[in-house]
Amino acid sequence: MSEKPTSLSSAKATIARLAVAPRVEDLGPIGGRFVHALRLIALHERMGRDPVPELAVRLGGVEVAAKALILAQTIAASWPENIHVSRFCCRLLSHDETTIGMFVDAAAQGDRYGFEGALGGLVRSDRMPRLWEGALALAAAELRAV
């Protein structure tokens, strides 16, 4: 009899955690900056403008901007559906942004298992190497820009 309340309370706790939207602050610095870059890229795409000049200013260099744009394009080509991004000013993350930020942070830490864990079941395994390489290139550019 004691198992039911425990499992019921555990299920309620899990549902409550899922109901709370993750925030940009929950990500590491590289993942968080990339989510902002992704939002900026989406905004410029809707306006029909080149995002690289503004990305370069906001991210601190053309190399970081170019790597962010390349990674965004790789994600768009690898993702199973259109990527949902929140508004640029919003601190809350969409589910896509959460997953993307997690895999970028895992790659920035050299954590291949964490990277694959974030994408497992979402992205086909044959597409993961390009995402891994793109995330590593972005992290390396970010570290050089510091």
Secondary structure, DSSP 8 states (H G I E B T S, - for coil): --HHHHHHHHHHHHHHHHHS--BGGGS-HHHHHHHHHHHHHHHHHHHT---HHHHHHHHTSHHHHHHHHHHHHHHHHHSSS------TT--B--HHHHHHHHHHHHHHTT-HHHHHHHHTTTS-GGGHHHHHHHHHHHHHHHHHH-
